[in-house]
């Protein structure tokens, strides 16, 4: 994991926050989630890797959208899947 934010994170001008606190895919399929992440490319909110379906990682692999923020209240961090880079905001 990189100790410095990657160029994907540094290039973000504004952050996209979740519209709803729910995983879009889990809602469609009746699944459950533990924590949520919001894609900084398209604004989709999906469940984390600790959740049974790991929809955010699947979203990254399907779309190539690299950067997410935690959608959890009180958490203020950014993660880049492509570069395995982390930053607080």
C-alpha positions as CSV (number, residue, x, y, z in Angstrom):
1,X,0.0,0.0,0.0
2,X,1.4,3.4,-1.0
3,X,2.0,5.9,1.8
4,X,1.5,8.8,-0.6
5,X,-1.8,9.5,-2.4
6,X,-1.6,8.4,-6.0
7,X,-2.4,10.6,-9.0
8,X,-6.0,9.2,-9.2
9,X,-6.6,10.6,-5.7
10,X,-4.7,13.8,-6.2
11,X,-6.7,14.6,-9.4
12,X,-10.0,14.6,-7.6
13,X,-11.5,18.1,-7.5
14,X,-14.6,17.4,-5.6
15,X,-15.8,14.3,-3.7
16,X,-19.0,12.4,-4.6
17,X,-21.0,11.5,-1.5
18,X,-23.6,8.8,-1.3
19,X,-27.2,9.6,-2.2
20,X,-28.5,6.8,0.1
21,X,-26.8,4.7,2.7
22,X,-27.4,1.3,1.0
23,X,-25.6,-1.0,-1.4
24,X,-27.3,-0.6,-4.7
25,X,-26.6,-4.3,-5.7
26,X,-27.5,-5.8,-2.3
27,X,-30.9,-3.9,-2.4
28,X,-31.6,-5.4,-5.9
29,X,-30.8,-8.9,-4.8
30,X,-31.9,-8.9,-1.2
31,X,-28.4,-9.1,0.2
32,X,-26.9,-7.6,3.3
33,X,-23.8,-5.4,3.8
34,X,-21.5,-4.3,6.6
35,X,-19.9,-1.1,5.3
36,X,-20.4,1.1,2.2
37,X,-18.1,2.8,-0.3
38,X,-18.9,5.4,-2.9
39,X,-17.3,5.3,-6.4
40,X,-15.7,8.6,-7.2
41,X,-16.2,8.1,-11.0
42,X,-19.9,7.3,-11.2
43,X,-21.3,7.9,-7.7
44,X,-22.4,4.3,-7.2
45,X,-22.5,3.1,-3.6
46,X,-21.7,-0.5,-2.9
47,X,-20.7,-2.8,-0.1
48,X,-17.1,-3.3,1.1
49,X,-14.9,-6.5,1.1
50,X,-16.0,-7.4,4.6
51,X,-19.6,-7.7,3.2
52,X,-20.7,-11.1,1.8
53,X,-21.0,-10.0,-1.8
54,X,-18.0,-7.5,-2.0
55,X,-19.9,-5.4,-4.6
56,X,-17.5,-2.4,-4.6
57,X,-14.5,-4.6,-5.6
58,X,-16.7,-6.2,-8.3
59,X,-17.6,-2.8,-9.5
60,X,-14.0,-1.8,-9.8
61,X,-13.1,-4.9,-11.8
62,X,-16.2,-4.5,-14.1
63,X,-15.7,-0.8,-14.8
64,X,-12.1,0.2,-14.0
65,X,-13.3,3.0,-11.7
66,X,-10.3,3.2,-9.4
67,X,-11.2,5.5,-6.5
68,X,-13.7,5.2,-3.7
69,X,-14.5,7.0,-0.5
70,X,-15.9,5.5,2.7
71,X,-19.7,6.1,2.7
72,X,-19.8,5.5,6.5
73,X,-20.7,8.4,8.7
74,X,-17.7,9.8,10.4
75,X,-15.1,8.1,8.2
76,X,-13.1,10.4,5.9
77,X,-10.8,8.4,3.7
78,X,-10.2,7.6,0.1
79,X,-8.9,4.4,-1.5
80,X,-7.5,3.7,-5.0
81,X,-7.9,0.1,-6.1
82,X,-5.6,0.5,-9.0
83,X,-2.6,1.8,-7.1
84,X,-3.5,0.5,-3.6
85,X,-3.2,4.0,-2.4
86,X,-4.9,5.5,0.7
87,X,-5.5,9.0,1.9
88,X,-7.5,10.8,4.6
89,X,-9.5,13.9,3.6
